[in-house]
Amino acid sequence: MDLDRERIAELAKEFRQRSRATVRDRWQAVKFNVVLALQAGVAAALAWVGSHEFLGNPSPVFAPISAIGTLASSVGQRFRRTIELIIGVAVGIGLGDALVFAAGTGPWQLGVIVFMAIVVTIFLGGGPAVVTQAAATAVLIVTVDMPTEMNIEAPRVVDALIGGFAGLVVIALVLPLNPLRVVDRAAKPALTRLTEELAETAAALRARDPDRAQGALDRLREVERHLQGFEEALEGGRETTILSPVRWSRRGALTQYVESSEYIDHAVHNSGTLVRRAVTALEDAEPVPEAMSEAVALLAEAVRLLRRDLGLGVRPEAAREQALQAIGQAGRAYAEGVGFSGSVVVAQVRTTGSDLLRATGVDRAEANQLVRRAAGGHSGEAARQAARQPGDRAPDGPPAAAGPVR
């Protein structure tokens, strides 16, 4: 009975923690996208005014739809999205008006129009955005009443042009995003999670708690999901610095973030190997010197400082220093004596530290030199052992399977 109560209490605690995490993640998503929602609202209003006032269109449905479609497209692809939008609208209008003129409106005509719009756009080589827009436009042609006394095809296409242009104007001039802020917000979930789980792994090593380390490993897998949003934000940041003159001054800071992104990705993957081997070392009751947990804790701090400085647009020198200290502590841990999995942890601290050095702007040759100097020659055997393990990476060489040296 007591075991049942304890299990229920654990499940309730886990549920509360997950609920808090879900609410927090959703609130972060709202804050991240609130400016996008504002952009879409302003663009839709401008598109409606442009079509209604300048073209005299009494019901400019397609202008705000096109504006919203442009803003709602994947960031970094809005130029392409606008062109696809116009193509999709043109195909949908042409097919829809032709069939409505020949057969009238009704449910079967709607089904035929949508079918034809999709088939034609696929035949023309359109992507998913074009196909979707063509089908949606065809539906509007059949279901939305339009004035019969005007030439409806041309104004609808022009409506789409106005909407797409309004969207781009809002992005570039009216409400341009701060590209560095957008990228930093997108990077925050991944880098914060990486920082937290490395710190948790360090605590697990100090406490000799394999379950705690396993929990960190399980949560670390969430970083992969966050990295996709980070890459999309980088594309959006590049786009903004091209479109918006008021954001040209942020190109240098954004370039630093862009150049760091590859090595951030490497650091995430190598950290996964590090934590996985830490779990094994604890489960096998291998010796865990205090310097090993300290090395992982310093690595976590290096990730935190890297994200802070990249977000501020300054050179991440503090992160560089922390990464080198982590590598030094790992070398001392190896000298004090570790087991087989412990030696891999040491090697992965060294590798991840090298990734972070590269992310701070250090070139490969200098990074390797700094790593060797910080390690003090203690972890050479650890690196060789790690290189013999499938999927693990030696600090200064390529993956054991194959691959270029970074």
Disulfide bonds with the S-S distance in Angstrom:
none
